[in-house]
Amino acid sequence: MSLHPTPDCGVPHETAAVARAAFPHGHAYLRLRDALGPIDTDIPFAGLFARVGQPAACPWRLALITLLQFSENLSDRCAADAVRARIDWKYLLGLDLTDPGFDASVLSEFRSRLVAGEAEALLFDTLLTLCRERGLLAKRGRQRTDATHVLGAVRSLNRLGCAIETLRAALNALAVVAPDWLRAHTDPNWIERYGRSIDDFHIPQGETARRACAEAIGDDGHRLLAAVDAKAAPGWLRNVPAMVVLRRVWLQNFHVTEPPTGGSEGDGRIRWRTEAEGIPAALVMVASPYDPDVHYAKKRATTWIGYKVHLTETCDDAQPPLIVHVATIPAPIVDRAVLDPLHAALATKDLLPARHLVDAAYIDADGLVAAARDHDVVLTGPVSKDNQWQARTEGAFTIEAFHLDWDRKIATCPAGHDSRSWHPNYNLGRTVIRIRFAAQHCRACSLKPRCTRSQRRLLTPRSREEHDALVAARARETSSAFAVDRRRRAGIEGTLSRGVRTMGLRRSRYLGLARTHLQHLLTATAINLGRLAAWIGDTPAGRTRRPAFARLMAQPAGA
């Protein structure tokens, strides 16, 4: 399809009259349209369409419809019906009352164009640009970040179930693209094993029986892969997506034993892979043949197969809270690993905060240093606690009680004794300083019960920059300003709650990381659009609802 720019000629008179009569006290969509005025934003979409061909539906209208769809958590069919039936939508879109709308498949095609053109963030960035032009994005203000888990659009299966379903998916794919070849290379028993749903597959009880079942399945898959890899087989069969996934799953879950003495290379047996043979990490382990991007993850008592989404929003008093960054990542990646690319992305858009409010999962010593050094951002949140017994004992000497002379590489204890040795130690890519004191000084010291239970005190600070950052962060936690920031950070929980409860943020609509990321970007843009409408209409933010009993008990007696 080709793009023919469709200018916005305003709201038709008849549509405006009906909308005003239907909403005499105003409506969020009507106020939004009146504030934004005529819209003519087809130019950003030009790269997604061909120069010649059948004219495409108006992209700026499709963009608005998509945002309304995600705002109200509608299916494509319901959104297409709303364009034809709802006067508030027609007013915002500038459509005649008799406009027939379009087929629901157009919305799916529009999203596919965004993904294919790597323009998933186009709508998100366009709205942020509009908000910036209206002075709603403060430079170097405050921002807050938090994450929630996202369930993939797949069934949750264990390793054996995933292997069975992967082989079924491969056979079904080959039955479509190469039916004659598959018929000639199929074992007659496979139709009984893999011709039905996995719900009907009988997995035996008991470890020995389950292992035998797994190895029989592994042998079937190995035979299919060998047939595809044979010289007589068409070469393109190896590149069928289902076969590519089958090969990955078989490498991750099975291994081939050494052939017996005198045997050929293919005489080894297929064995189920256990911890002894090495099971890949969750970040690379395929959890579903239908979406290889989903992975297993666990956080405290919550386990899921899917993704994780991180939302970052502004939280300044003078402007509405607006989401400025969305990161959809594989589920096993820890939260702190998101900060560096997050800050880099915000720097690219000139949206870096001066103070970034996060929870403990995002903060470690090197993150504090990197944020301040690379982006001049103060990372604010609870840092990891000192777990040594001195930190839990009143009057005991923590590392803060020692004077560290980094230039001379000497530490001085509270009793005035200098350290005996100062050596850097590299552990898991991090520098840790090992500082030892003389045993004769520690044994004779009257302060020893408050200092160490060993023969001598050992200090293990991080590098100078990381140590100073940790000390400063722990000092900030005792201030009243930190308590205010902690309460302010909690506001991101409300954003996540709204996305989960009203927009399906925690369930992926689509397969694949790219399409799931598009879903999250559209959800965030819809939230921003709603907040922009509330800001334009001077609608106050709702207050947290509390049950009557809780309100009563919070009041002083006799009040």
N, C-alpha and C positions, 0 to 999 in steps of 0.2 A: 504494500500500500504506500501511497505517496502523501506528503503533507501539504495541504493547502491552508495557509493561515486563516483562521476564522475570527475576525475581530468581534469584540463584545460591544454590541450596540445598545446596551442598557437593558433594563427590565421592561418587557412589553407592558403597555398600559393596562390591558385587561388582566394580566397576571398580577400586576401591582395592586389593582383595585380589589381583586378577590382576596389576595393575601392580607391587605390592610383590614378588610372586613372580617376575615377569619381570625386575625390576631389583633384586636383593637388595642391591647396592652403591650404589643410588641412581641418579638420572638428572637432568640439568639441568632438564627440564620438570617433573619431580616436585618437585624442590626449590623451583622457582619458584612452583609452585602452593601448596606448603605455606607458603612465606614470605608470599605475597600474601594468602592466605586467600580467603574468598568474595568474588566480584566482582559488583558491581551498578552498572554504569556505562552504563545505557541513556539516562540523562537528557541527556548531551551530544549524543546523536544525535537528539533529539526534533525539532529543526528541519528534519531531512532527510526526514521522513515526514509523510504526511497524517494528519489527525485521525480520519478515517473510511475504511473500505475493508478489503480483505483484510489480515489480520495479516501483518506482515513477519517474516522470520527474525530471530532474536535478534541485535541489532546488536553487543553486546559480544563475543559469540562470533565473529561475522563479523570483527570487528576483530582478535581474537587469531588466528584462522585466517589472515587476510591477512598478519599479521606472520610467522607460521610459514611461510607460503608463500614470502614474500620471503627469509626467513632461509635456506631450503633451495633457493631458486631453482626452484620448482616451477611448472608450468602450472596453470591453473584446474582442469582435469580431474584432474591428479595430486593437487592439494590436496584436492579433494572426495573422492577415493578414500582419501586418508590419514585424513580424519575418520572414515570408516567402518572402516578397517583397522588403524590404529595405536593401541596401547594408551596410549602416552605422550601422544599428542594428546588422546585421550578423557579421560585423567586431568586434564590441564591445563584442558580445556574443561568438565569436570564432566558428562560424558555417560554414559549407560548403555551397556553392552556391545552391546545390541541396537538402539541408535539408528541409524536408517536414513540419517542425513545429509541431503544436499540436492543439487539439481542444480548442476552446475558454473557455469551461467550466473548463479547468485545472486551469486557473487563479482564478476563483471563489473558487475552492476547496483549492487552496493554501492559499488564504486569510482566508477561514474558519478554516484551520488548525492553522493559527497564532492566531485567536481569541480563538479557543477551547483550545489551549495550553497555553493561557495567555502570548503569545509571541508577542503582538502587537508592542512592541518597539524593536524587535530584529534587524530589518533592520536599524532602526534609530540609535541604539547604536553601531551597527557594523561599520557604516560609521563614527560615531564620534570617535570611537577607531582608525580607520585608519587615520583620520585627526590629532588626538593627536600624533600618532606615527610619523607623518610627521612634527610635530612642528607647526601646524596651530591653536592650541588651547592654548592660553596663560593662565597661572595660575594667579588667582586673578587680572584679568583685568577688563574691563568695559563690562556691559551687559545692554540690554534694553528690556522692555516688553510692550506689548500692546495686545488688544483683539478686536475681532469683533464678531458680531452675526452670527449664523448659522441657516438657515431654515431647519426644519426637513423634511424628505421625506414623509410628510403627508399633507392632506388638512387642511386648517385653518377653524375651526368650533367654533361657540359659544357654550355655555353650553348645550342648548337644542339640537342643532345639534349634539353635541358629544354624548348625551344620546341616540338619535335616532340611530346614526350610531353604537354605542356600542351594542344596542339590535339587530340590523341587523347582526352585525358581529358574535354575539353569536348564533343566529339562523342559520346562514350559516355554522358555525363550527359544530353545533350539527347535521345539515343535512348531513354532511359528516361522522362523527364518530358514530352517533347513529340515523340513519334515521327512523327506526321503532319506537323507543321510542319517538322521536320528533313528528312523525305523530300522535301518540296516545295522546299527551299532547298539541297539538297546537289548539289555538282558530281559528275558521274559518275566523275571521276578520283580523288575523295577516298577511295573504298573501297579502291583499289589502294595509295594512299599511307598511309592511316591506319587501315585495317581490320585490320592485323596488328601484332604486337609490334614494338617499336623495334629488337629484335635483328635483325629481317628487313628493316629500313629501310636501303637502300643509300645511304650518304653518300659522295659522290665524293671522290677525292683531288685535291690541288692547290687552291691558294687561290682561283683564279678560279672553278673548278667548284663549290667549296664555297660561295662567296658567292652564285653563281647559284641553288644549291639552297636556301640560306637565304632568299633573297628570294622564291623561289617559295612556300616555306612561309609566309613573312610575308604574301604576297598572299592565300593561302588563309585565314589567320586574320583578315586585315583584312576580307575579304568576309563571313566569318561574323559578325564583330562589326557590320558595316554592316547585315546582314540583321536581326540582333537589335535594333539601334537604330532600325530603320525604324518609321514610325508604324503600319504595318499589323500589326506583330508584337505579340504579347501583352507587356504591360509587365513582367510578372513574370519573363520570360526573362532580363532584364538582371541580376536578383538571384540567379540560380542560382549557387551558390558556384563551380562550375567556370568559369562565364563571367566572374565577378569576377576570378578568378586569371588567366584568359586575357588579360583587358584589362591587368592589371598586367604580365604577362610581355611582352606586345607593346609596351607603352610603354617597358619597360626595354631591350628588345633590338632594336627596329626604330624607324625614323623615316621620315617622309613628306617627300619632296623638294618644293620649290616647284613649282607647276604651270607649264607653259609659258605664254608671253605669249598672252593671249586665251583661255586655258583656264579651266575652272571649278575650284572648290575641290577637287573629288574627282579631278582629273586628275594629281595628284602621284604619284610612284612610291614603292613601299615599298622601303626600303634597310635592309641589315643595319647595326646600330649598331657603330661602332668607337670607339677611344679619342679620335679627332678629334671625334666628335659627342658624346662624354661617356657613359661607362658608369657606372651607379650604384654606390655603395659596397657592399661585401659585406653590410653590416648591413641594407640595404633590398632587396638583390637576391634575387629568388625563385629558390631552387635546386631546388625540386621542386613540381610542381602538386598533389601529394597531401599535402604538409605545408609550407605557406608559411612556417612559423615556423623551419624549418631554414635555416642559412646556411653558406656556405663560409668556412673559416678556415685559417690556416697559423701554426704555431708551430715555429720552427726547421725541422727536416726533416719534421715531421708535418703533413699536410694532411687535412682531413676536412670533411664536410657534416653539421651537426648542432647540438649545444649544448655548453655547458661547465657543469660542476657544481662548486661551491665548498662544502667541508665545514669546519666550525669545531667543534673539540672541546676539552673541558677537559683539562688536563695537570698537575693537582696531585698531589702525592705521596700525600696521605691519602685520596683518593677515586678511584674507577674513572674512566677516560677516557670521557666521554659526549659525543656529538655534540649541540650546542646550537643550531646554525643550519645550514640548507641553502639554497643559492641556485642555482637553475637559470636560466641566462641565455643569450642568443644567443651563438653561438661567437665572433664578431668582437670582442666587448667585452673590453677589456684588464682585467687582474686588478685594477689599482689603482682602477678605477672602482667596484669592489664594496664597498670598505671603508666609505664613508660610509653607504650604506643598510644594510650589515651591522651597524655599530655602532648605528645608529638602531633596528633591529629588536631587538637585544640589550637596548638601554636600555628598550624598551617592556616586555620580559619580565623586567626587573631581573636580567639575566644578564651585564652588562658585566664584562670582565676588568680587572684592574689592569695587566697586562702581556700584550700580544698578540704572539705569535711568528709571523712570516711570512717568506717568502723575498723576494728582490730585486724580483720582478715586482710586488709589492704596495706598495712603498715609493717615495715621492718626497717632496720637501720640503713641499709643501702638505698631503700626507697626514699627515706627522708633526705638523704644526701643528694641523690640524683634529682629529685624534684626541685630542691633549692638551687643546686649547682647548674642544672641544664635549663630550667624554665623559671627560676625565681618564684617558685610556688611553695607556700608553707603548707605542708601536709599535716592536718590536724585530726587526731583521733587517739584512742588508747593504744599505747605501745605494749609490747610484750613485757610481762612482769619478770623481775629478778626472782628466780625460783630457788636460790640458795638459802640455806637456813638462816643466814645473817639477816636477810631481808624480811623474814617472818618472825624474828626475835627482837623484841624491844630492847634498845640499848646496844645491839650488836653492830659491828662495823661492816657496812657494805662497801663496795668499791668506791662509792662517792666520798667515803671518809679518808681515802688515800690521796696524796698529792702526786700527780703524774707529771713528771718533767719530760715531755716528749722530745725535746731537743737533746737533752743529755741522756735520755733513755734510762731514767732512774725513777723509781716510785718510793715515796716516803710514807711509812705507816703512821697511825695516830700516836705511837710511842716515840716517833722521831727516828726510827731506824730506816736506812736506805736498803733498797732491794739488792740482791746478790747477782741476779741475772735477768736479762730482758731479751727474749728471742722471739722473732715472728714465726708463726706456724700457719701453714696453708691447709685449710680444711674445706673440701667441697667448693673450691674456687674462691673462698673468702679468707681474708687475713685475720688471724687471731693472735694477739700478743700473749705470750706466756711469761709472767713475771713471778720470780721466786724470791723469797726472803731466806736469810740464813737461819738454819735450824737452831743454832746456839742462842740467837737473839730471841726467837719465838719461845723456846723452852723456858727461858729465864724471865720472860715478860709477864708483868702482873695483869696485863690486859688480854692475855691469851684466851681466857674463857669467853670473852666477847668478840674474839677475832677468828679463831680457828679451832677445830677439833683434831687437826692433824699435827704432825710434828712441826710443820711450818706452813705459812700462808702462801697460797698460790692465787694469783689474779690472772684472769683471762679476758682483758678488754679487747674490743675490736680495733680496727684501725682508728687513727686519731679523729678523722672526720666522722666516722660512724659512732664512735664513743661520745664525742661532743654532741652529736645530734640526738642520741638516745638520752643523755643527761638533760639536755634542754627540753626535750619532749616530755620527759617524766616530771620536770619542774613545772611545765605548763599545765599538767593535769591537776595540780593543786590549786590553780587559780580559779576565780569566779568566772572569768571570761571563757574558760574551757567548758564549764558547766553550761553556759549559754550556747556555746557552739554545739555541744552534744544534743541539746534539745532542738536546736535548729537542724541538725543532721537528720533527726528522726522524721522530718517532713518527707523525705524521699520514700519512706515506707508507705505513705499515703498514695504517692504516685504509682508505686508498684501494685498496691492494693487495687487502685482503680483500673489499672491495666489488666490485672488478673480477673477481677470480678465482672467487669463490663465489656472487656475487649478481647478476652481469650489470650492474654499475653503468655500464659504458662503452657499453652498447648500449641504446638506447631501445626499450621494449616497445611503445610506443604512438605515435600521431600527435599532434602539437600540443605546445606548450610547457607548457600547464596539466597535461596528463596525464603528460608526462615529469617535470614537477616532482613530481607525486604519486608517481610511481615512486621518485624519489630520496628523498622524505620517508619513504616506507614502508621503503625500504632502510636509511636511517639509523635509523629506529625499530627495525627488526629487529636491527641491530647493537647498539643500546643495550639491547634486551631480552636479547640474548645476554651482554652484559657485565654486566648486572644479575644474571643467573643465575650467572655465574662469580663475581661478588662475593659473592653469597649463599652459594654453595658453597665459598667460600674457595679457588677454583682459581687457582693462580699463572699469570701471563702467560707464554706460551711465549717461549723465547729464539730469537734468530736462528740459523738452521741454517747451519753452515759445513762445507764438504767436509773430509774427513780430511786431504787434502794441505795445504789452507790452514791448518788447525789446527796441523799439524806444523811448517810453516814459520814460524808466528807464535811458536813457542816458542824460547827461547834454545838455542844449540847445547849438547849434553850434558845438557839438562834431562831 
